[in-house]
Amino acid sequence: MNMTGLALRTLRFRKGGFLATFVALFFGTAIVLACGGLLETGIRNNVPPERFAGAALVVTGDRSYELHPGNEDDSEQVVLAEGVPLDAALAGRVRGVAGVERVVGDVTFAATVVDGGTQIRAQGHGWGSASLTPYELERGTAPGNAGQLVLDAATAAASGVGVGDSVRVAARGETASYKVSGVARARGAVGQRAMFFAEGEALRLAGAGAGAGGSVPGAADAAGASGAAHFDALAVVVRSGVPVSQVKAAVSEALAGADAQATVLSGDDRGLAEYPAAMDRREDLISLAGVFGGMAVMVALFVTAGTMSISAAQRRRELALMRAIGATPRQLRRMLVAETLLIAVAAALLAWLPGRWLGEALFEQLAAAGVTAPAVEFSQGWIPLVAAGGAVLITAVGAGLIGSRHAVRTRPTEALAEAALQQRWFSKIRLLFAVIFLGGAAALAIVTWTVMHGPIAASTAGPTVICAAIGLALIAPGLTKVCAALLHRPVSALTGMAGDLAMVNSRARTVQVAASVSPVMLAVAVATANMYLLTTQSDLTERAFTENLRADAVLVSASGTVAPSLVDQVSALPGVAAASAYVTSTGFIERSDGRGAETGDDGLTLQGVSAAGAAGTSAVSVTAGSLGELRGDTVALPEGAGHEVGETISLRFGDNGTARVRVVATYRPKAGGEAALLPAELLAPHTSGGLPQQILVRTEPGVAGADVTAALRELVEDKPGLAVADRDALIAAHSQDTETQAWVNYLLIGMIVAYTAVSVVNSLATATGGRRREFGLQRLTGATKAQVMRMVTVEGLVVAAIGVLLGTAAAATTLLPFAHAATDSRLPSGPLWIYGTVVATALTLTLSATLIPAWRALKVQPVRAARAE
């Protein structure tokens, strides 16, 4: 007997059941593919070069930092938070490498056109680097002195200026007027606006060490004579005909000989020098894709297995009949495997393009929200396709074989007799796996409740709901039977004979009803748990920001940095109690033996403040020492850091620089406010901006905040590029940023919830559509269509009620421990309407997926329906 041919014939005559399986496999594969594409994109992190397109190699500072050097068991490298500068003297060493035609030193800094009330953000560079893209002058000339610049065509058009016009530019904490000497256009596509200054002016604005108004050649090998201390990158142009790989190896060897903290980039990696944020956010994208990809795989396996089990259960009579006419168990297994392979392969192949489109669409949204850099190239090769298809295929084959194993192995006569009876569901293996998953959920919940604190508790709380849902699904028939018994009398009393018949039917069909309950439970559990996890995290973030914000106003600049001298001017204003410079970064406290960091993998937040205003603008409770001592090489640490006042510790800054600092104060931080406080003048030079980012202002008691804000605005009125934001504006801006980040998670969660909703419709429609024979028999015994529909309606309500109840219980295993760990509250934060919407959606989907197939089944004549399988 050719079982493959029989499988093809079977597909033709059981289109409904196979379509349901195909839908589950198709959407599951597409979602897993999309998450796999995001994960591959994060791992590859390809950033095609734009400005450096004309350079074969780009040398940048090495931003990797080994947390535990020399410890092979705990070795880990992290990416430093700031750009690592390159000593300008390295340019000459690279220039001497055989095969190198020329070396161009490049600096990059934020520069903003602030004329006419508009702000056009761009990046500033020296004109010498324009040849690398290349940029070509469309009109005008190159900048000849410190007072001239060249704008790219996009910036010139947006600013409304041309050659010969003057334009005010905010950069490095100051605003100055420049004459537009030329307008340039890139030969290729460049995603970032640019303006080019004379070499000396560019080095000055970048804080690279050149004096104001200085002039240096474009070639970096002359940089040493210019007085420049460092570059952000060295672009290497290789001579024609010389292998790039050969030159790369030689340059790397030359830099190693100089003991330089540098790395040589080639190919698409060159773009990382232009978009350093791609390296910073790579781990975020990998982590996000991994978390949601893992959840998508678990949900897809759950949904696919559930759909396959329902479909297989409906074929018990067919399989029993085949056993009775001589088919062997092995032949039936071959037929089932062939059917499943045909459906799964077709679903996987057809899901490839939709999965890629979905992955690209998700990536674009993630880039727009700032989770990753827009310049990163989306990648989705054959690995996610194989992984997604393989996972779903194994699940489909396994679910089909397990769902039909009893009918395949039972003796023919027994199989025919049992096909019409209630299916046994309990087994030792099923109980074992239920205990494993429920035990895992309990363990995760206990760890979240007792060990975790703050937002990090989500790392253990998140997976809990999936473990709980799978565990409850494994014992769903037993739970459904108990719930049906408890609901029998109330439902019968409220709905009469139709309800009584529905409850009797539900108790007699426990396994089938449980198969319908499981997807409803999963949808409610996943939606409720993850939505309230996000709302609780957002509320926690908002609360921490508000509690830690003591400033009543903040002075900010369009260039991203402010001049330190402004602090004294602001402090002198009437009504100002305290003013402090403010700059942030991330660094590490290093061990006393010099063997790496003693802080965690994420490092320690560093905050630069002014000694005179730190106490008034920082929301900290000092427990020892004084913040007024934050001058020179000093630091104030949280109590939990493990260091006392008077100790000297070693700090590793975000630019890989180090300093020995003395602890002058310890403090008790508020939730989410743990940071090392440093003098702003110590920390700022170790950041990419090189200057404070803001000035925090605290008003005197009894003085109206509006009066101080007005005085600040009057102070900066003649300083274009500076702006004043009050407390309400700061909270609103932070709230908007939080909502943007949360929206990304809502999008990914919504995608998975939508898939579970599809599974609800799919499973219920399949289960209800398979009851045509039952409905026909009921009508032959005197029931009308209306009575059958009322019965099915009550059954749908019962399925929805049990699914919501079990789903809420599964969600509680996540939300209650997380709420306790993160907020010390009994319940999660978030509006009640979210839960109401989840319940209403589950009810609507359940009734729709039950009543519509039932109505269609009732259109068949009772006699014909009763004779159907």
N, C-alpha and C positions, 0 to 999 in steps of 0.2 A: 504493500500500500504506500503510495507517494503522499506523505504527510504534508510536504510543502505545497503540493497542488491542492490538497484538501484545505489547507490553511487559506489559500487564495480564494477558493470557493466559499469558505466560511465568511471571509471578509465581505463578500458581495451580499450575503443574506443576513448579516447582523450589523448593518451600517450604524444603527443608533449607538450600540455599546462601544463599537470601535471608534466612532467619532468622538465620544466622550473621552476615551483614552487618548486619542490623538490630540484633542484640545489641551488636556492636562500636560502631555509631553511637550507640545509645541510652545505653550506659554512658559512652562517651567524651563525649557532649554533656552528660550530667548532671554529670560531674566538672568539666569545663571551666566549666559554668554555675555550679557551687558556688564555684569559685575566683574566677570573675568577679564573683559577688555579694559575696565578701569584699573584692575590690579596689574595687568601687563603694562599698561601705560605708565603707572607709577614706578614699576620695576625698571623698565627701559629708560624712562625719563628723557626721551629724545627731544632736543631743542635745536632745530635747524638754525644756523647762524644767519644773521641779517647784517648788522653793521660790520661784523668781522668776516663777511663772506669772502673778501679778497685775501684773507690770511689763511695759510694752510695750518698753522698752529697758533694757539693762544696760551700764554703762560699766566696763571693766576696764583694768588696765595692759597696755600693748602688749608682748607677749612675743616679738615677732619681732626678730631681730637680723640685719643684713646683713653677711655675712662680708667682702665686697669692694666697698664702696660706690664708685660712680663708674666701675667696670669693667664695662661692658655685656657683654663676652665671658665674664666669670667671675662674674657676679652671682648670688648665692644667699642665701636667707634661711633661718635655722634658728629653732627654737623654744627659748627660754631655759628653763633647768631649774627655775626658781623663779617664784612669783607676783611680779608687779611691782606695788608699792604705789601707791596714788593719793593725792596730796596732798589732805587734807580740805578745803582752800580751794577745790578745784574744784567742790565740791558747790554752793556759792553761785553760781558762774558758770553751772552747768547749770540751777539753779533759776530763773535769770533769763531762760532761753530761752522765747520765746513758744510756748504750747501745752503747757508742762510744768505739771502739776498739783502734783506733789510729788516730792521726791527723798529716798530712804532710803539712808543709808550702811550698809554691811554688812561685818562682819568674820567670819572663819571660823577656828576653831582646833580642834585635837584635844582632846577632853574625855572622860574615862573614869570611870564609876562603879566604885569599888573597895571597896564595902562587902561584908562577909561572905565574903571570899575570892573573890568573883565579879568579873569585869571585863566591863562593858557599854560597848563603844566607841560614841561618838556624835560629833557636831560641835557646838561651842559657837557661839552667835550672841547678838547683842543682841536684846532683846525687840521693839524697834522694827521689825525685819525680819520678824516673825511675820505681820504683816498682808499681806505680799506673796503668800503661798501661796494662800489665807490659812490660818493656824492660828487656831482658835477655842477659847477656854477651855471645856473640858468641865466642869471644876469648879475652885474656888479663884479666886485673883486673880493679877494680873501681879506680877512681882518688883518690890518697892518699894525695896529697898536692896541693898547689895553682898553681903549674906549670904543672899539668896533666889534661887531659880531656878524655872523652869517646865520640866517634862519633857514630851516628847511621849508619847502614850499607849503606844506600843510600848516605849519606854525605861522608863517607869514600871512597866509590867507585867513586863518582864524583870528589873527590879531588885527588884520586890516592895515598892514604896513607894507612898505616897499623899500627899495634901495634909496638911501639918502634920508629916510625918516629916522626919528629918534624913538626909542622904546625903553620903558622902564622895566628892569628885570630884578626880581627878588631871588637872591642866592646867598647861602651861607650866612644867614642872619642879617643881611643888609639889602638895601635896595639902591640901585644906581641906574643912571641913564646911559644907554649905548646907542651908537649910530649904526644903522643897518648898512653894512658895506656890500652885502650880496645876499642872494637867495639861491639855495642849492636844491637839487632834486636827486633822490637816490635812483640808481639804475635798476635796483630790485625792490621788492616789497620790504618795508621796515615798519614794524608795529608800534614803535615809540617815536614820538616827536623829538626833534633834536635842535639844538642851537650850538654854534661853534664859535669859540673865542680865540683870541691870540694865545699862543702857547703859555706865556708867562701868566696871563690873567686866568686862564683855565686852571693852572696849577695852584694859583693863589686861592681861587674860589673853592677848589677841591681840598684845600688845606694840605697840599702836598709839599709845602715848604718853600716855594718860590716867593720872592718878594713881589709886592704890588707893582704892577706895570712892567714886570720883567718880561723878557722875550727869549724863547728858546726855539731851536729848530724842531721840525716835526719828527725827525728821526730820533728815536730814544737813545741811540748810542751817544748822542751829544748831551743827554740829560744831566749827566754828572756835572758838567761845567755850568749848568744853568742854576744850580743851587737847589734843585728839586730833591726832596728827601725820598719820595716814593711814588710809585704808580699803582693804579688798580689792576692793570693788565698790561702784558707785552704781546703785541701782535707780531707774529713771525711770518714773513713772506719768503717762501722757499724758491730757490733758483729753478728755472725751467729744466725738466729732465731729471731732476734729483728726486729719488723716492722719498715721499713724506715720512714713511715709517722709519727710514734710516736717519733722517734729520731729527725726528722726534726722540729717538733713542739717544742720539748724541746730545741734544739739548738737555734731556733729563739727566744724563751723566754729568754734564757741565754744571747744572744746578745742584746736583748732589755733592759735587766736589766743592761747591761754595757753601755747603751746609745751609742751603736756602729752604725755607718752608714754602715750597711752590709745587704746583702740579701742571703738567703739560696736557692741553686738551686738543683733540683733533676730531674730524668728522662732525657729526651733529652735536657732540659734547661742547663744541666751541660756543654754542648758544648759551651755555650756562654762565659764561662770563658776562653776557649781555643781560641775562635774566637770572640773577642769583636767587630770586624768590622760588624758582623752579627746584632748586636744591633744598631750600628751607622747607618747602611744603611737600616735598616728595613723600616723606614719612606719613604726613597727614593723609595724602591720597591713598597710599598703600594700606594704612590702617583702616580708613573709611571703607575702601573697597573690600578689604578682608573681612571686616565685621559684617557688613551688609551682604557680601557674597556668601559668607558662611551661613547667615540666616536664610538667604535665598535658597541655598542648597538644601538646608534642612526642611524648609517649607515645601520646596519642590518635591523632595522625596516623600514627605508626608502626604501631599496632595496626590501625587502620582500613585503611590501605594494604595491610598484610599479608593481612588477611582478604579484602579485595576481590581481591587478586592470586590467591589460592588459588581463590576462587570463579570468577574469570574463566578461569583455566587449565583448570579442569574443564569449561569450555564450549567448548573449542577445536574439538572434533568437531562440536558443534551449530552453531557459527558457520561452520565450513567447509562443512557441509551446506547452510546457507542461502545461502552464496555460490554453491554449485554449482547451486542451483535458480533463480538469477537475482537475488538480493538484491545491491545495490551496497554498497560500503564506507560511503558516506554514510548509507544507510538503516540499516545495522547500528550505526553510531555513534549515530544518533538513537534507536534502540531501547535501546541501553545507557544513554544519558544519561537517557531517560525512566524506565527501571527504577530507576536510581540515585536520581533526583530523588524518585520516589515513596517509596522506602525511607527516604531521608535526611530528607525533610520530615516523614514520619510519625514517625521516631525523634526528631527535634528537638522536635516539638510534644508528644509523649508524655513526653519527658524534662524538660519545663519545670517541672512541679510537683515531681517527685522531685529535680531539681537545686536547686530553691528550698529544699525540706525539708532536703536534705543541706547546703546552704550555711548555713541557720539553725542546724542541729545543730552544725556545725563552729564557727560564730561563738559559740554558747553555751559550747562547750568552751574556746575561746580566751579568752573573757571570764572564765571560772572560773579559768583558769590565770594571769590577770593580763596577757595580751598586749594586751588592749584593755579599755576601761571598760565595765562592764555596761550603763551608761546609754545607750551609743551605739545608735542605731536601725538594725537590719539593713535594708539596701536592696538590692533586685535588680530593676531595671527591664528595659526592652527591649534596652538596649545589650549586656549579657552574652549574652542570648538570640541576638541577631543575630550577635555575634562568634563564639560557640560554634558555632551552626548553620552559619554561613558557612564557618568554618575546616574543620569536619568535612565539609561538603557539597563544598567544593572538593577536599578530599583524596579523598573517595569517588569523585567523577566522574573525577578525574585517575587514580586507581589503577585504576578499571574500564577506562578507555580505554587506559592504558598496558599493562595486563595482557593485553588482547585485541587489541592493535594488529597483531600479526603475523598472526593469523588473519583479521583484517578486510582487510588489505592484500594477502594472498597470493592468487595465482590459484586459482580453485575446485578444479581437479584437484590442484594441488600442496597445497592446504590439506587436502583429504581424505586425501592420502597422509601428510602430516606430522602429522596429528592424533594418530596412534598412535605417533609417534616421540618420542624424547627432545627436549625443548624447548631451544633455544639460549638461553643467558642472558647471554653476554658481549657487551658493546657499548662503544664509546668513551665514550658519555655516562655509562653506568653506572660505568665506570672513573674518569672525571673526577670525578663526585660522590663516589666512594669515596675518592679521593685528597684531595679538599677536606675531607671530614669527618674522615678519619684524620689529615690534616695539622693541622686545627684542634685535635683532641684532643692531638696531640703538642705543639703550640704552648702550649696551656693547661697541659699537664703540665710543660713546661720552665719556664714563668713561675712556676708554683706552687713548683717545686723550687728555683729560683735567686733569685727576687725576693721572694716572700712569706715572712712570718714570723708565727708565732702563729696564733690562731684566724681572723684575717682571710684566711688562705690558703684557707678554705672557699669564698670568693667565686669563685675561679678553679678550684678542684678540683671543685666540685659539678657544673658543666656538662660537665666532661670526659667523664664516663661516657656521657652521651647522645650526644655526638659520636662517641665510640669505638663505641658499640653500632650506630649508624646506618651508620657506615663499614664495620664488620664484616658487617652484614646485607647491604650492597650486594654484597659479594664472598663471601657465605655459600656459594653453590654451589661455588665453587672450594675454599674451606676445608673444606667438608663432604666433597668428593671426596678431598682429601688425608687427612683424618681417617679416612674410611671405608677407604681403602687401608691405612693404618697399623693399623687395628683388625681388618682382615679375618682374618688368621691367628690372633691371640689369641682372638677371639670364636669362630671356627670350631672351634678346639681345645677350648674350654671347653663349647660348646653343641652340637657335632655337626652333623648334616645340617641341622637347623632354623636354626642359626646361620649355616651356610655359605650357605643359600638367602637368608636375610635380608640378608647382606652383599652378595651378588650383586645382589639386588633394590635395595638402597640405592645401590649404585654405578651401577646402570642408571637409577635415578630421582633423580639428584643434585639437580635443581632442586626436585622435590616434597619431598624430604627436607630440603633447605635451608629451604624455606618453613615446615616444622615446627620446625626448629632455631631459627629467628630469634626467635619469641616466647619460647621457653625461655631463650635467651641474654639477651633483654631483661629478663625477670623476674629472673633470677639477678643480672645486672649492676646493675639499679636497687636491688634489695633489699640486696645485699651492700655496694655502695658507700655507700649512704645510711645504712644501719644502723651501719656501722663509722665513718662520718664523725661520727655523733652520739655514739657511745660514746667516740671519741677526743676530741671536743670536751669532753664531760662529764668525762673523766679529766683533761684539761688544766686545766679550770676548778677541779676539786677539788684538783689538785696545787698550782696557783698560790695558791689560798686558804690551804691548809695551810702552804705555805712562807712566805707573807706574814703569817700570824697568829703574832705573838710574844706576845700577851696570854695569860695563864693563866686569867684570869677577866674578865668584863665586867659592868658595872653598867648595867642598862637600866630604863626607866620605861614604865608603861602609857600615859602621855601622849605618848610618843615623844621627850621631851626631859628632860634632867636639869639640876639647878641647878649652875652652875659652882663654887659653894662646896664641893660635895661632893668635889672633886678633892683639896683640902687635907686633908679628913677621912680620905679613903681613904689618902693618902700617909703619914699618921701611924700607920696600923695596923702592928702588928708583923709582920714577914715580907714586907712589901711593898717591893720594890726600886724600882718606878717606877709612877706612875699618871698618866694623861693623858686629858684631855677629847678627844672624837672627834666630828667632824661632817663630812659629805661633801656635795658639790655638784658642779656642772660649770660651767666658765667658759672664758674665752679669753684668751690672751696677745695683746695688740693690737700692731700694727706701730708703730714709732717715729714714722712720718709721719702716724699717726692714720687711715690708710685701711684700716680693718677689722682682721681677725684674721690672725695668722701661724700659728696652730694649724690643725689640720684641721677638716673639716666637723663631726665629732663632738665637737669641743671638747677640753678637758683636764680630767681629774678633779682636783677640789680637795679636799684633806683638811685639816681644822682639827685641830691638836694643841696640847698644852701644852708649852712650852719645857722645863720641868723633867723631864717624863717622856717626851718624844718619842723620845730615843735608846734608851730601854729598851723601848718598846712598838712601835716602827716597825721593820719588817724591811728596813732599807736600809743600804747600806755607803757612808758618807760619804767622798767623795774630795777635798773642799775645804770649808773653813769648818766651822761647827758648828751642830747643830740646837738647841743651847742658846741661840742668838742669835735664835730665833723669837719675838720680842716686838715689839709695835707693827706698823708697816707693813713687814713682811719676808716673805720666801718662800724655800723651798728647792726646787730644781728638779732633775729628772733630767739626767744628763750630755748626753743627746741633744737637750735643749731648745735648745741653742745660745747659752746665756747664762752668763757667768762671775760668780764672787763679786765683789760690789761694784757690779755694774750695777744700774740702776734701770729697771724695766719697768712697763708699764701692764697691769693686769688688769681684765677685764670679768667681773663676777660674774653668777650665775644670775638675780638680780633686776634686772639691767640697771644696777646700780651699778658704779662704777669706783673704782680706787685705784692710786696710784703706790707700788710696793713695791720694796724693795731686796733683792737676792739675797744671802743670808747663808750659803748652803751649796749644794753640788751633791752628788749621790749616784748610785750605781750601783744601779738598781732590779732586783728579781727579776722573772721573767717574769709579766706580767699585773699588775704593781704600780706602773706608771708613774703618778705624780701630782705635783701641786704641793702642797707642804706649807706651810700657813699657820698663824699663831696662831689658835686656836679663837675667841678673843674678836674677831678681825678677820673671820673667815668667817661665824660663826653669825648675826650680825644680817642677813646677806644671804641667809639661807635662810628657808623658809616657817615653820619652827618657831621660829626666832629664838634658840635655845639649843643647846648641845651635845646630840648624840643618845645618846651612850654615854660611859662612863668605862672605859678600858682599864687593866687591872691586870697587872703582872708581878711574880712572886714572886722573893725572894732565892734565890741558889743554895743548895741543901741544905735548903730549907724545903719541906715538903709542901704541894702545891697545895690539898689538902683543908682544911688548917689555915687558910690565907688565905681560902678560900671560906667557911668557917664564921665567920671574923671579919667578913667582909663581910656575911653574912646577919644577924649580930647587930647590925651597924651600922644596917641598914635595917629592922630588926624593927619599930620604931615609926614607920616611914615607909611607909604603905600606898601601893601603886602601884609601888614600887621592887622590883626582883628581881635576883638574881645568877645568871649562867650561867657554868659552867666551860668549859674548852677543848673537852672532848669534846662537850658540848651544842652549842657553837657550830659545830663541824664537822658534827655531825649535822643541825643546822638548815639549814646551807648546802647540805648534800648533798640534803636534802629539797627545797629550792628549786630546785636544779639539776635534780633528777629531774622536778619539775613542769614546768619549762620544756622539758626534753627530751621529756617525754611528749606535748606539743603537736606537736612535730616528728615523733615516732613515729606519731602519729595521722594526720597528713597524708601521711607516707611510706607508712603502712599502706594508706591509701586508694588511692594510686597503684599500690602493689604488688598490691593486691587486683584492680585493673583489669587489670594485666598478667597476673595468674593467670587471670582470666576469658578473656583473649585466648589464653593457652596452650590452655585447654580448647576454646575456640571454634575456633581454627585447626586443632588436631589432630583434633578431632571432624569438622570439615568435610573435612579431607584424607583421613582414614580412611574416612569414609562414602562418599566418591567412588570408592573402590576396589572397589565391589561387583562390577563386571564382572570385574576381575582375580581376585578371590577365586573367583568362579564358574568361570572358566577353569581355575584351579588344581585345583579339586575335580573338574572333568570329566576332567582328565588323571591323576587317581588320588590326589590329596592328600586327607587326612581333615580334619575340622573341627579336631581336636586339633593336627594338624601345622601348619595355617594359623595357629591361635592361638599356637602356640609361635614360629612365624616372626614374627608381629606383636609378640609380647612382646620378642623379641630386637631387632627394629627400634625399638621404643619405648625400650629401654634404651640403644641406640646414639644415638638422637635426644637422650635426656636427657644422656648422657655428653658428646656434642659441644656441646650447649647450655650445660652447666655449665662445660665447658672454655673456650669462647669468652666466656661471661658473666663468668667469673673473670678472664680476661685484660682485658676491658673495665673491670671494677671496679678492677683493679690500676692502670690509668692514672690513676685518681682517688686511690686510697688510698696508694700508695707515695710520690708527691710530697707529699701532704698530711701524711703521717706524718713525713717528713723536715723539712718546713717548720715544722710546728707543734710537734713534740716531739723533733726530731733523732734519731728512731728509725727503724729499717728497716721496721718493721711497725706497723700501726695498733693502737690499744688496744681491748680488748673480748674477751669470752669466745669460745672456739672453737665453743661450741655454737650460736652465732648462724649461723655459716656452715654447720654441720651441719644445722641446721633448714632453711635455705634450700635446700640440696642435697636433703634428704629430701622437702621439699615439692614441689620441681621434679620429682623422680622420681615421686612419688605422682600428681601432676597429669598428667604425661606418660603414665604407664601407664594411668591411669583413662580419660583422653580418647582413648587408642588402643584399648584392649581392649574397652571397652563398645560403641563404634560397630562394631568388627570383629565382635563377638559378634552384634550385631543384624543386620549384613550377611550373616552366615553362616546366618541363619535362613531366608533366601530360597532357594528351590530353585536348584541350580546352573545348570540350563538357562535359567531365567528371568533369573538374575543375569548370565549370560554374554551374553544378548541386550540387557541394559540398557546405556544409554549410559555 
